[in-house]
Amino acid sequence: MTRASHTAAPAVPSPCVSVCQMDEATGWCRGCARTIDEIAAWGTLDDDAKRAVWARLPRRHEELKRRALPPHGEGAA
């Protein structure tokens, strides 16, 4: 009798990059772009929910980068 091989999918990693500062305007962490609720719940979320959070992060990172740029024309020497 042979045993079926079950390869579990790897766990969904945390997006944390150890830059834990919340952006007051957006409510997102400036490091990982998650909300405080997403950060707090991460350990209890199932993999599908974690992937859903990951799917939202690229747009949030772009928004955080856009907000960090000085207004056009300022800061130019």
N, CA, C and O atoms as CSV, one atom per row, in Angstrom:
chain,resi,resn,atom,element,x,y,z
A,1,MET,N,N,0.839,-1.175,0.000
A,1,MET,CA,C,0.000,0.000,0.000
A,1,MET,C,C,0.889,1.245,0.000
A,1,MET,O,O,1.804,1.368,0.814
A,2,THR,N,N,0.609,2.147,-0.909
A,2,THR,CA,C,1.397,3.372,-0.966
A,2,THR,C,C,0.593,4.523,-0.390
A,2,THR,O,O,-0.629,4.599,-0.516
A,3,ARG,N,N,1.307,5.376,0.221
A,3,ARG,CA,C,0.687,6.533,0.841
A,3,ARG,C,C,0.663,7.691,-0.151
A,3,ARG,O,O,1.676,7.992,-0.782
A,4,ALA,N,N,-0.473,8.331,-0.288
A,4,ALA,CA,C,-0.561,9.495,-1.182
A,4,ALA,C,C,0.276,10.611,-0.586
A,4,ALA,O,O,0.241,10.860,0.619
A,5,SER,N,N,1.021,11.272,-1.439
A,5,SER,CA,C,1.838,12.372,-0.921
A,5,SER,C,C,1.004,13.649,-0.919
A,5,SER,O,O,0.452,14.069,-1.935
A,6,HIS,N,N,0.941,14.223,0.226
A,6,HIS,CA,C,0.229,15.496,0.389
A,6,HIS,C,C,1.272,16.570,0.611
A,6,HIS,O,O,1.987,16.570,1.613
A,7,THR,N,N,1.346,17.462,-0.315
A,7,THR,CA,C,2.238,18.593,-0.129
A,7,THR,C,C,1.382,19.809,0.174
A,7,THR,O,O,0.634,20.304,-0.669
A,8,ALA,N,N,1.516,20.259,1.371
A,8,ALA,CA,C,0.754,21.424,1.789
A,8,ALA,C,C,1.348,22.662,1.134
A,8,ALA,O,O,2.564,22.786,0.984
A,9,ALA,N,N,0.479,23.558,0.755
A,9,ALA,CA,C,0.944,24.830,0.205
A,9,ALA,C,C,1.693,25.573,1.312
A,9,ALA,O,O,1.306,25.509,2.478
A,10,PRO,N,N,2.752,26.267,0.947
A,10,PRO,CA,C,3.480,27.013,1.978
A,10,PRO,C,C,2.575,28.070,2.611
A,10,PRO,O,O,1.672,28.612,1.974
A,11,ALA,N,N,2.843,28.335,3.857
A,11,ALA,CA,C,2.060,29.341,4.571
A,11,ALA,C,C,2.219,30.699,3.885
A,11,ALA,O,O,3.276,31.003,3.333
A,12,VAL,N,N,1.184,31.495,3.924
A,12,VAL,CA,C,1.236,32.838,3.343
A,12,VAL,C,C,2.059,33.710,4.294
A,12,VAL,O,O,1.689,33.868,5.457
A,13,PRO,N,N,3.165,34.275,3.817
A,13,PRO,CA,C,4.028,35.055,4.709
A,13,PRO,C,C,3.409,36.396,5.088
A,13,PRO,O,O,2.557,36.933,4.380
A,14,SER,N,N,3.848,36.905,6.192
A,14,SER,CA,C,3.418,38.232,6.618
A,14,SER,C,C,4.101,39.276,5.748
A,14,SER,O,O,5.273,39.122,5.403
A,15,PRO,N,N,3.384,40.335,5.391
A,15,PRO,CA,C,4.016,41.410,4.613
A,15,PRO,C,C,4.841,42.375,5.468
A,15,PRO,O,O,5.403,43.337,4.943
A,16,CYS,N,N,4.918,42.129,6.768
A,16,CYS,CA,C,5.635,43.028,7.670
A,16,CYS,C,C,7.094,43.185,7.243
A,16,CYS,O,O,7.771,42.201,6.946
A,17,VAL,N,N,7.569,44.433,7.216
A,17,VAL,CA,C,8.961,44.730,6.893
A,17,VAL,C,C,9.646,45.461,8.055
A,17,VAL,O,O,10.693,46.085,7.878
A,18,SER,N,N,9.047,45.374,9.229
A,18,SER,CA,C,9.588,45.972,10.460
A,18,SER,C,C,9.743,47.487,10.379
A,18,SER,O,O,10.661,48.057,10.968
A,19,VAL,N,N,8.854,48.125,9.657
A,19,VAL,CA,C,8.755,49.586,9.635
A,19,VAL,C,C,7.340,49.891,10.095
A,19,VAL,O,O,6.452,50.136,9.278
A,20,CYS,N,N,7.138,49.877,11.378
A,20,CYS,CA,C,5.784,49.939,11.937
A,20,CYS,C,C,5.423,51.370,12.318
A,20,CYS,O,O,5.568,51.784,13.468
A,21,GLN,N,N,4.954,52.107,11.329
A,21,GLN,CA,C,4.506,53.486,11.524
A,21,GLN,C,C,3.210,53.651,10.756
A,21,GLN,O,O,3.159,53.405,9.551
A,22,MET,N,N,2.168,54.065,11.450
A,22,MET,CA,C,0.877,54.230,10.790
A,22,MET,C,C,0.792,55.606,10.139
A,22,MET,O,O,1.172,56.613,10.738
A,23,ASP,N,N,0.296,55.637,8.923
A,23,ASP,CA,C,0.052,56.873,8.204
A,23,ASP,C,C,-1.335,57.366,8.614
A,23,ASP,O,O,-2.337,56.704,8.342
A,24,GLU,N,N,-1.391,58.509,9.257
A,24,GLU,CA,C,-2.674,59.000,9.782
A,24,GLU,C,C,-3.687,59.298,8.687
A,24,GLU,O,O,-4.887,59.108,8.886
A,25,ALA,N,N,-3.225,59.757,7.546
A,25,ALA,CA,C,-4.153,60.126,6.469
A,25,ALA,C,C,-4.849,58.913,5.854
A,25,ALA,O,O,-6.027,58.979,5.504
A,26,THR,N,N,-4.112,57.799,5.725
A,26,THR,CA,C,-4.676,56.621,5.072
A,26,THR,C,C,-5.114,55.539,6.051
A,26,THR,O,O,-5.997,54.737,5.747
A,27,GLY,N,N,-4.494,55.521,7.227
A,27,GLY,CA,C,-4.745,54.444,8.186
A,27,GLY,C,C,-3.957,53.187,7.868
A,27,GLY,O,O,-4.249,52.119,8.405
A,28,TRP,N,N,-2.955,53.304,6.992
A,28,TRP,CA,C,-2.129,52.158,6.597
A,28,TRP,C,C,-0.745,52.278,7.226
A,28,TRP,O,O,-0.247,53.379,7.458
A,29,CYS,N,N,-0.144,51.141,7.493
A,29,CYS,CA,C,1.235,51.114,7.959
A,29,CYS,C,C,2.137,51.585,6.818
A,29,CYS,O,O,1.976,51.157,5.675
A,30,ARG,N,N,3.076,52.458,7.128
A,30,ARG,CA,C,3.983,52.961,6.086
A,30,ARG,C,C,4.952,51.891,5.600
A,30,ARG,O,O,5.532,52.028,4.522
A,31,GLY,N,N,5.135,50.837,6.373
A,31,GLY,CA,C,6.030,49.758,5.959
A,31,GLY,C,C,5.337,48.708,5.117
A,31,GLY,O,O,5.773,48.408,4.006
A,32,CYS,N,N,4.251,48.146,5.646
A,32,CYS,CA,C,3.605,47.019,4.954
A,32,CYS,C,C,2.291,47.387,4.275
A,32,CYS,O,O,1.755,46.593,3.503
A,33,ALA,N,N,1.772,48.565,4.547
A,33,ALA,CA,C,0.546,49.088,3.928
A,33,ALA,C,C,-0.729,48.394,4.406
A,33,ALA,O,O,-1.776,48.516,3.770
A,34,ARG,N,N,-0.648,47.667,5.525
A,34,ARG,CA,C,-1.866,47.070,6.075
A,34,ARG,C,C,-2.521,48.039,7.052
A,34,ARG,O,O,-1.876,48.945,7.579
A,35,THR,N,N,-3.809,47.830,7.282
A,35,THR,CA,C,-4.514,48.585,8.311
A,35,THR,C,C,-4.182,47.975,9.663
A,35,THR,O,O,-3.682,46.852,9.737
A,36,ILE,N,N,-4.457,48.707,10.723
A,36,ILE,CA,C,-4.205,48.169,12.061
A,36,ILE,C,C,-5.055,46.925,12.300
A,36,ILE,O,O,-4.605,45.991,12.963
A,37,ASP,N,N,-6.275,46.899,11.770
A,37,ASP,CA,C,-7.120,45.712,11.923
A,37,ASP,C,C,-6.532,44.511,11.196
A,37,ASP,O,O,-6.573,43.395,11.713
A,38,GLU,N,N,-5.983,44.727,9.994
A,38,GLU,CA,C,-5.359,43.631,9.251
A,38,GLU,C,C,-4.120,43.116,9.976
A,38,GLU,O,O,-3.871,41.911,10.013
A,39,ILE,N,N,-3.350,44.027,10.547
A,39,ILE,CA,C,-2.152,43.635,11.299
A,39,ILE,C,C,-2.556,42.814,12.525
A,39,ILE,O,O,-1.989,41.753,12.786
A,40,ALA,N,N,-3.532,43.312,13.266
A,40,ALA,CA,C,-3.963,42.630,14.490
A,40,ALA,C,C,-4.551,41.252,14.204
A,40,ALA,O,O,-4.366,40.323,14.991
A,41,ALA,N,N,-5.249,41.114,13.095
A,41,ALA,CA,C,-5.929,39.852,12.779
A,41,ALA,C,C,-5.044,38.862,12.036
A,41,ALA,O,O,-5.432,37.703,11.886
A,42,TRP,N,N,-3.882,39.270,11.568
A,42,TRP,CA,C,-3.076,38.440,10.675
A,42,TRP,C,C,-2.915,37.002,11.179
A,42,TRP,O,O,-3.077,36.062,10.400
A,43,GLY,N,N,-2.607,36.818,12.428
A,43,GLY,CA,C,-2.357,35.488,12.974
A,43,GLY,C,C,-3.573,34.580,12.975
A,43,GLY,O,O,-3.436,33.361,13.067
A,44,THR,N,N,-4.757,35.158,12.874
A,44,THR,CA,C,-5.982,34.349,12.900
A,44,THR,C,C,-6.632,34.222,11.522
A,44,THR,O,O,-7.587,33.462,11.360
A,45,LEU,N,N,-6.126,34.959,10.527
A,45,LEU,CA,C,-6.700,34.884,9.181
A,45,LEU,C,C,-6.330,33.569,8.517
A,45,LEU,O,O,-5.233,33.050,8.724
A,46,ASP,N,N,-7.247,33.027,7.715
A,46,ASP,CA,C,-6.897,31.849,6.921
A,46,ASP,C,C,-6.102,32.313,5.698
A,46,ASP,O,O,-6.019,33.509,5.419
A,47,ASP,N,N,-5.523,31.358,4.977
A,47,ASP,CA,C,-4.650,31.719,3.859
A,47,ASP,C,C,-5.363,32.512,2.773
A,47,ASP,O,O,-4.760,33.404,2.177
A,48,ASP,N,N,-6.629,32.213,2.497
A,48,ASP,CA,C,-7.365,32.973,1.486
A,48,ASP,C,C,-7.506,34.431,1.902
A,48,ASP,O,O,-7.349,35.331,1.077
A,49,ALA,N,N,-7.801,34.667,3.173
A,49,ALA,CA,C,-7.934,36.038,3.666
A,49,ALA,C,C,-6.587,36.757,3.625
A,49,ALA,O,O,-6.524,37.945,3.309
A,50,LYS,N,N,-5.514,36.041,3.944
A,50,LYS,CA,C,-4.179,36.651,3.878
A,50,LYS,C,C,-3.832,37.026,2.438
A,50,LYS,O,O,-3.278,38.096,2.187
A,51,ARG,N,N,-4.163,36.135,1.487
A,51,ARG,CA,C,-3.909,36.457,0.082
A,51,ARG,C,C,-4.735,37.660,-0.366
A,51,ARG,O,O,-4.275,38.455,-1.185
A,52,ALA,N,N,-5.939,37.798,0.157
A,52,ALA,CA,C,-6.779,38.956,-0.182
A,52,ALA,C,C,-6.134,40.241,0.327
A,52,ALA,O,O,-6.167,41.264,-0.357
A,53,VAL,N,N,-5.547,40.198,1.524
A,53,VAL,CA,C,-4.830,41.377,2.037
A,53,VAL,C,C,-3.642,41.680,1.128
A,53,VAL,O,O,-3.443,42.828,0.731
A,54,TRP,N,N,-2.854,40.662,0.796
A,54,TRP,CA,C,-1.708,40.857,-0.096
A,54,TRP,C,C,-2.131,41.501,-1.413
A,54,TRP,O,O,-1.406,42.337,-1.953
A,55,ALA,N,N,-3.287,41.124,-1.930
A,55,ALA,CA,C,-3.760,41.659,-3.210
A,55,ALA,C,C,-4.032,43.163,-3.138
A,55,ALA,O,O,-3.939,43.854,-4.152
A,56,ARG,N,N,-4.362,43.668,-1.968
A,56,ARG,CA,C,-4.642,45.108,-1.801
A,56,ARG,C,C,-3.378,45.939,-1.625
A,56,ARG,O,O,-3.414,47.157,-1.801
A,57,LEU,N,N,-2.283,45.314,-1.286
A,57,LEU,CA,C,-1.093,46.069,-0.889
A,57,LEU,C,C,-0.392,46.832,-2.005
A,57,LEU,O,O,0.059,47.948,-1.750
A,58,PRO,N,N,-0.268,46.313,-3.218
A,58,PRO,CA,C,0.444,47.099,-4.248
A,58,PRO,C,C,-0.166,48.485,-4.481
A,58,PRO,O,O,0.562,49.472,-4.589
A,59,ARG,N,N,-1.482,48.561,-4.557
A,59,ARG,CA,C,-2.138,49.858,-4.765
A,59,ARG,C,C,-1.870,50.776,-3.570
A,59,ARG,O,O,-1.615,51.969,-3.738
A,60,ARG,N,N,-1.929,50.219,-2.390
A,60,ARG,CA,C,-1.678,51.027,-1.188
A,60,ARG,C,C,-0.244,51.533,-1.149
A,60,ARG,O,O,-0.002,52.691,-0.809
A,61,HIS,N,N,0.717,50.667,-1.498
A,61,HIS,CA,C,2.114,51.109,-1.521
A,61,HIS,C,C,2.302,52.257,-2.513
A,61,HIS,O,O,3.011,53.221,-2.224
A,62,GLU,N,N,1.670,52.153,-3.672
A,62,GLU,CA,C,1.763,53.231,-4.655
A,62,GLU,C,C,1.185,54.528,-4.091
A,62,GLU,O,O,1.766,55.599,-4.271
A,63,GLU,N,N,0.063,54.434,-3.421
A,63,GLU,CA,C,-0.554,55.620,-2.816
A,63,GLU,C,C,0.350,56.209,-1.735
A,63,GLU,O,O,0.496,57.428,-1.651
A,64,LEU,N,N,0.952,55.364,-0.915
A,64,LEU,CA,C,1.859,55.858,0.123
A,64,LEU,C,C,3.069,56.542,-0.494
A,64,LEU,O,O,3.516,57.574,0.005
A,65,LYS,N,N,3.609,55.976,-1.583
A,65,LYS,CA,C,4.745,56.615,-2.277
A,65,LYS,C,C,4.327,57.962,-2.843
A,65,LYS,O,O,5.062,58.943,-2.727
A,66,ARG,N,N,3.153,58.016,-3.454
A,66,ARG,CA,C,2.664,59.260,-4.040
A,66,ARG,C,C,2.517,60.334,-2.969
A,66,ARG,O,O,2.876,61.490,-3.192
A,67,ARG,N,N,1.999,59.960,-1.823
A,67,ARG,CA,C,1.806,60.916,-0.730
A,67,ARG,C,C,3.131,61.406,-0.158
A,67,ARG,O,O,3.201,62.510,0.381
A,68,ALA,N,N,4.186,60.594,-0.270
A,68,ALA,CA,C,5.481,60.964,0.300
A,68,ALA,C,C,6.238,61.950,-0.574
A,68,ALA,O,O,7.169,62.600,-0.097
A,69,LEU,N,N,5.862,62.077,-1.847
A,69,LEU,CA,C,6.561,63.004,-2.737
A,69,LEU,C,C,6.163,64.445,-2.428
A,69,LEU,O,O,5.001,64.721,-2.130
A,70,PRO,N,N,7.130,65.365,-2.499
A,70,PRO,CA,C,6.784,66.774,-2.294
A,70,PRO,C,C,5.906,67.250,-3.448
A,70,PRO,O,O,6.020,66.729,-4.558
A,71,PRO,N,N,5.042,68.219,-3.212
A,71,PRO,CA,C,4.228,68.759,-4.302
A,71,PRO,C,C,5.111,69.212,-5.461
A,71,PRO,O,O,6.246,69.637,-5.245
A,72,HIS,N,N,4.606,69.124,-6.670
A,72,HIS,CA,C,5.361,69.466,-7.889
A,72,HIS,C,C,5.960,70.865,-7.767
A,72,HIS,O,O,5.275,71.836,-7.445
A,73,GLY,N,N,7.248,70.931,-8.034
A,73,GLY,CA,C,7.931,72.231,-8.023
A,73,GLY,C,C,8.603,72.538,-6.701
A,73,GLY,O,O,9.508,73.371,-6.656
A,74,GLU,N,N,8.189,71.892,-5.622
A,74,GLU,CA,C,8.836,72.157,-4.327
A,74,GLU,C,C,10.047,71.252,-4.188
A,74,GLU,O,O,10.053,70.119,-4.669
A,75,GLY,N,N,11.051,71.759,-3.537
A,75,GLY,CA,C,12.235,70.946,-3.276
A,75,GLY,C,C,13.215,70.907,-4.435
A,75,GLY,O,O,14.293,70.327,-4.302
A,76,ALA,N,N,12.875,71.504,-5.558
A,76,ALA,CA,C,13.780,71.521,-6.696
A,76,ALA,C,C,14.805,72.636,-6.491
A,76,ALA,O,O,14.459,73.737,-6.063
A,77,ALA,N,N,16.041,72.346,-6.796
A,77,ALA,CA,C,17.098,73.359,-6.607
A,77,ALA,C,C,17.323,74.139,-7.869
A,77,ALA,O,O,18.170,75.031,-7.901
